[in-house]
Amino acid sequence: MGVVGINMRNARFLLPNNPRKLYDLVDNKLRTKQLAVERNLAVPETYGVIQSPHDTARIHKLLGNRDSFVIKPARGSGGKGVLVIAHREGGWFFKPSGARLSLDEIRHHCSNILAGLFSLGGKRDVALIEYRVHPARVLTEISFQGAPDIRVVMLHGYPAMAMLRAATRESDGRANLHQGAVGIGIDLATGRTIRAVHHGHPIERHPDLKVPVVGVQLPHWDAILDIAVTCHEMTGLGYLGVDLMIDEEKGPLMIEVNARPGLAIQLANGVGLLRRLEPAHDRRISHPHDSHQQKIDFSRQTFAAR
């Protein structure tokens, strides 16, 4: 079936195409955002960066009167350490689930980020305070109190596979499959959802909202593929995953780039990645000078859902 496992991913696609010297461009979300801004890619606004205990103590000044925001580790992975605040009332901050936090609890969370609790290799880190995306309405209808995100996996700049990750009650507003989110496969040609899984099992409806999650047309699909290919060009990584969100007013926003994208995207699409990565590899050999748009066109034509 062409299913790619961890060992094959690493040996055939990741190690030969991702020089280690480039990893810090994407492992550090601050650097990734700087690269994106240089390429005129839209990203969530950064409200502040917490780099020291002193910054943690004055976080109330960084937050100001903002009702909603996201706090995340610059070197986090897999959704670990991401704190989403949906609104505030008085001195309390509320997560999408309705759970409330005090300002001291938010400070404690930031201290954990600085200590490297959520970071790759456990290294000391910094915390980013960012704009909280307000998802396009078509997406809020299929996600439980959280912002769905889109991942596009690419090889040599050719989009190979894409999925939407929708939050559930279990995932606490996070679009992370390992935390209970729904993985929804996307047709690369049209941007329409074609299949969905929850904890690895195929589903037709959202487990909490009971609404259909298959057959949904994502807006701005042309722009999403354009952003994904640009991320390949700006990082130099051959094998990567690009995460995006669609804001109701701002449109597609690049969230982060992953040099080691996971393999659950195969379950969401019901297709082994090898059936996509090998044609992309062969295309690069036969057409080494494909333009930005030619890479998008090739993927849409070759990997369209049948």
N, C-alpha and C positions, 0 to 999 in steps of 0.2 A: 504493500500500500504506500510505500515511499515515506514511512514515518521516520523522522529524524530524532535520534536520542541525544543525550548529553555528550557522549563520547564522539559521535559522528559530527555533531555541531561544532565541538571544539577543534577536532582534528582537521576536518575538511573545509570548514567555513570561517570559524572565528580566528584561530591562530594564524592561518596563512594570509588573512586579509586585514587584520587589525593590529598594526604595530603597537607594542606596549607603550611607546613614547606618546601615542595619541590618546591614551585612555583618560588622562587627566582632563582633557578637553570636555569630556562628557561625565566623568565621575564627579566632577565639581560643578554643581548646577549654576554657581555664580559665573564661572568661565563660559559655560554653555550659553547662558543668557547674553553675555557680552558678545559672543560670536554671532548670535542670532540678531542682535540689535545692529551689528555692523552690516548684516545682510538684509536689513530692513524687514526682518520677520517679526510679526506681532507676538509678544509674550506678555504674561501677566505682569502688571506693574509691581515693582519691589517697593514696599513701604519702608523697610528698614532691614538692617543686618545686625544680628547680635553676635558679637565676637568675644565678649568677655563677661565676667560676673558683674562688672560695672554696668554694662549694657543691659544685662538682665534686670538689674535693680531699677533701671529707668525705662523699663518696657512700656509703662503707662504713657510716657511721652511719645514713644514711637507709634503706639496704637492710636493716640488721640481720641477722637470721638467715633472712630470707625465701628460700625455695627457688625461687620463681617470681615473675615480675613482667614488666611491659611498660614500656619507656621510649619516649616519643614526643615530637615537637616540638609545642608548643602551636599553632603556625601552619602545621603541615605539611599536605600534601595528597597524594592519590593513593597513600597508604601509604608515602611516602618518609620515611626516617628512623625508622621504627618498628622497635624492637629487642625481640624476644620471647625471654625466657629461660624455658625449660621446667623446668630443675632445676639444682642445683649440687652439685659434689663437691669437697670441700676448698676450694682456692683457685680452682677453675675454674667457669665458668658455661656452661651448654650450651643452644644454640638447639634448636628442634624438629627441625631437620635432623640434629642430632648434633654440629654444629660447636661447638668450644669457644672461649671467650673468657676472657682474664684480666681482673682488675679494672682494670688500666691501659688495656686496650682499651675497656672500658666507659666509663672516664673520657674517653678520646679521642673516643668516639662522642658523649658529652654535650657536649664542647667544640665539636664540629662543629655540633651543634644550636644551641648558644648563638651561634655565628658566623653562623647563618642559612643553612647549607648546604642544608637541606631545606625551607626556609620560603617561603611565598608572597612573591614579590618579592625574595627574598634578604635580608630584613630580620633584624636580630638577634632572637633568640627565647629562650624558656625551655623546659626539658625537664620533662615530667611523668613521675613514676614511679607506676604504677597497678597495681591488682589484675589478675592475669591470669585471664581468664574460663576456667572449666572447662566446656566446652560440654556441652549435653544429649547423652546417649548416642546418641540417634537421629541426631545431627549428626556426632558423632565417627566414626560408621561410614561416612560418605560424604566425609570430609575427611582429607587426609594430614597428620598431625602438626601441625595448626593449627586455630584456632578459626574456624569459618564465621561469616560475618555476613550480615545481611539488610538490604537497602536497599528503602525504600519511597519512590517519587517521587510528589509531590503537587502539585496546583494548587488554590489557594484553600481548602486544608484538605480537599480530596477526594482520597483515595488513588487514584492513577491506574494504577500498575504496581508490581510488587514482584519482587525476585529474591534468591536465596541465592547467596553467593559462597563456594565451597569451596576450601581450599588444596590444592596439589599439591606433589610433590617439587620441581618447578621453581620454584614461588612461595615456597619456603623458609618455609612456615608462615603466609604472609600471604594474606589473602582479597582480593587485588587482581588484576583480570582482565588488566591490562597486564603483570603480572609472572608470568602463567601460571596463574592460578587458574581454576576452572570457574565459569561463570555459569549459574544454574539458575532458570528462570522459575517463578513461584508464582501459582496461582489465587487472586485476591483474595477470592473468596467463601469458600473452604474452607481456604486455607493449605496446599494440597497441591502438590507440585512437578509441573510439566507438560511441561517441555522443558529441554534443557541444551546448552551450547556450550562448546567449548574452542578458544581462538585463532580464534573465529568460526565453527567448524565444528560442526554438530550431533553430539551423542554421546548414548548411552544409559547408558554405564557410566563410572565414574571412571577416568581414564587410568592411575592407579597402583594403586588398590585393586581395580579390576575389579568393583565392586559397582554395582547399579542406582542411578541418581540421580534417576530420574523415578518419580513415584508415591509419594514420601515425604511423610507427613503431619507438618507442623511443629507442635510443641506451643505452647500459649499464643497462638494466632493472634488471638483476640479482644483480648487485652491488647496485642499488638504493634500492631494497628491503632489502638487507643486511645492508645498512646504517640505514634505518628506524628502523629495529629491534634493532640495536645497540643503537640507541637513547633512546629507551625504557629502555634498560638495564642500560645505563649510568645515567639516570635521576630518575628511580624508579617510574615514573608516569604510572598509569594504562591506562589512556585515554589521548591520545595526537595526535597532528598533526605534522608531520615533513616536512619542506620545503627544497627542494633541487634545484639546477640548474646543467645543464650539460655544462661544458666548452669544447670548441672544442679541446683543447690540454690537459687539466687537468682532463677531465672526470667529474663524478658526484662530486659536492661539497655540503656539508651540510650548509644551510644558517641559519636556526633557528628552534627551537622547540616551539610549541604552546600548552599550557596547557588547552586552551579553544577554540579548533578549531571550526570555523563556520560550518554552515549546508548547505551552497549553493552547496557543493560537491554532495549532493543528486540530485539537478537539473541537474548538469553536467552529472551524470551517469544515470539519469532516474530511480533510484532505491532508496527506503527508507533505511536509515542506519540501522533501526531495523532488517532488514533481514540479515544484516551482523554482527551486534554487538551481537545479541542473540546467533548465532552459535559459535562465538568466545568465549563468556562467558561460554557456555555449554562445549566447548572443554577444556577450562582451568580447569573446575571442573572434567571432566572425565580423563584428561591427565595433571595433575598438574606439571609434570616434563618434558614436551616437551622441546626439545633443541631449540637452535636458528634456526637451519635449519628446524626442524620439524614444527616450527611455520610458516615459509615461505612456506613450502610445503603444509601445511594444507590450507592456504589462497589461494594459486594458484589453488589448486584442487577444493576447495569448492566454491570459489567466481569467477570462470572463467565466462566470458561472454557467454551466451547461444545463 
